[in-house]
Amino acid sequence: MIKNLLSADMKAMLDDAIHGELYASHLYRHLSNQMRGLGWFGAQKFFDGEAESEVEHYKRHVDFQNDMGTVAKLPAIKAMTDQVKGLVDALELAYETELELFNSYAEKYQKAAKEPVIQQFLLQFLEIQRKSVGEYADLIARCQLAAGDKCGLLLIDQEMGA
């Protein structure tokens, strides 16, 4: 018989992390569609890649839970209906989402203080989130340097799609 190596609290915590990853993937697909409609085709491609990256993170969680003798819960994700006004709005929303994920993983890491295997697993996500928060902060800073100049923003958009 296969033994579940996760306590109920740790299982719920990891399932919550799955929700965060799938929510971010769903949001980035929504932002990709919005960027396409607004003519920001580099950002569209960028957010498509971000959505795929979040699905890969989800798959890591599924694999980990399987290795620990349990099955990951697949959560419902609410429909995305909010509209963004442009590139900067999309980047700011993504930044806030990545920062929330970073803070969530930091809390989960602390909560798993007596579970070294789980902490080791979560550590990779802290590093991923740290880099993502920094990347979005850099993109927002570059947009701020463009000071609303459409040509400058179009260059940033082009680089995002490269």
Buried (B, 14 or more C-beta within 10 A) or exposed (E): EEEEBBEEEBBEBBBBBBBBBBBBBBBBBBBBBBBBEBEBBBBBBBBBBBBEBBBEBBEBBBEBBEEBEBEBBEBEEEEBEEEBEBBBBBBBBBBEBBBBBBEBBBEBBEBBEEBEBBBEBBEEBBEBBBEBBEBBBEBBEBBEEBEEEEEBBBBBBEEBBE
